[in-house]
């Protein structure tokens, strides 16, 4: 009885966990259903009132794949061959012939170009140093350099695409590298094909802009906060808002500018009533927490970014912001030590000091003096002259490095920089330094990016796919239920009951790991339903055999489960190994099928061996004798 109680507790715990992880998906469905019934101001009011709950449910819900949600799937290819052509220090007939051969022979595949490219030179007994590096470099060194540069070109393209999509506002995008030179981009819910093509193929816009003085940025923030409370009229605001006496400390209102915790601003009072009062008195500072260290930027929790964007985009708020002033966001979400995610809001000048076309090279490295990551940047002669003038006039101030309106870094100018060579410090990790290198090189040696495949899926087609998938699950479920009840009677009904838990566990596990449900994934669920019944068929047939030997019903059930376990376990393990292979080497669609298959196999094993056995024992304890046909 103790062993049976343990199984019951484990089963109940799994059911509770599955429901817990699926609850945000249910909430999200209900919110969207309710929102679809509203229109106009009612819809806006409902969205604003339930903003936090809707966002939380959306972030934690089970994600739907592109084939179920609708949207666009784009395959980008980085022209590594053009990059190799641009990198060559000289070109002759042999070089041009090799470039042409490589382009023709690799046009229909996505494997790495470099090994194929190098082999062409080796077949002709030509040293790579004739075209790349110095004459003293051997082929291995040149090959390593070419592989490194081509890899960075693909990384750079992927990073540019990711940044632009983040700025575009697509929710739950999927961006992944495939092979040696391709990037797959999936954009759920996107409809405008022309806009997306322009977004993905346009030239990256790299800029250097000076940050506004902290006193000025805080003054503008306070003006916005006052206006939102009705204490400031827009017709009294002009560009003079920014005219703050140089060197004067920014106004620090104790109730508006909260203290930092672990480098981030946090509301000191956690009492709900005080927070509500603070929100009424300071609707802007409730979400934008200025850095009291005087750096000038504001901290915004990830969940509040959309709300702040809406506030700043209001026409009357735009009138408050001076004409030479612009708020820009950090390109990446940041994370505190406590795990809280946030964005930084910077105040910058509206005009650029320099653009990225003057950058000729950037290289992430490590400072030999303190082992801190740094980035060395080089500019052409024109950029070097302008950079010397800009840095000389702004010593002690911060310059923002911006790509496509997203700020990646804002280092302090420590001295006048001549010669076009700069060293950027302040990165916390080598990965951050490498990211900045990628950004700075966005305008240097660009490898062209082309769209080689584009597929659009309408939302109605996605709804049809969901409907067809659910119909397939329902029909297969009904047929299996009828077969099991007719052939195995009450034992079959027990197996059918366990199927509910099986599907619940599959969806719960997928939701807990943030997995994406796709149409092939639904096919995997249908397959696992059949395999779940197959396991119960083995058990029921084994129990039948034990009953024929003259054993009691309880003894036959216990022996049947025990002896059928080996066959069931072996079949599930071999299928699970197949799923691993499919997931490892298959495309995204195959991976979706393999994922639900593997999760379903584990759920099958538990429901067929544990849950049905527990139900059988409870039935026996209650005096009911299950029939096995």
Secondary structure by P-SEA (a helix, b strand, c coil): caaaaaaaaaaaaaaaaaaaaaaaaaaaaaaaaaaaaccaaaaaaaaaaaaaaaaaaaaaccccccccbbbbbbbbbbaaaaaaaaacccccaaaaaaaaaaaaaaccccccaaaaaaaaaaaaccccccccccccccaaaaaaaaaaaaaaaaaaaaaaaaaaaaaacccbbbbbbcccbbbbbbbcccccaaaaaaaaccccccbbbbbccaaaaaaaaaaaaaaaacccccccccccccccccccccccccccbbbbcccccccccccaaaaaaaaaacccccccccccccccbbbbcccaaaaaaaaaacaaaaaaccccbbbbcccbbbbccccccbbbbbbbbcccccccccccbbbbbbcccccbbbbbbbbcaaaaaaaaaaaaacccbbbbbcccccccccccccccccccbbbbcccccaaaaaaaaaaaacccccccccccbbbbbcaaaaaaaaaaaaaaaaaaaaaaaaaaaaacaaaaaaaaaaaaaaaaaaaaaaaaacccccaaaaaaaaaaaaaaaaaaaaaaaaaaaaaaacccaaaaaaaaaaaaaaaaaaaaaaaaaaaaaaaacccaaaaaaaaaaaaaaaaaaaaaccaaaaaaaaaaaacbbbbcc
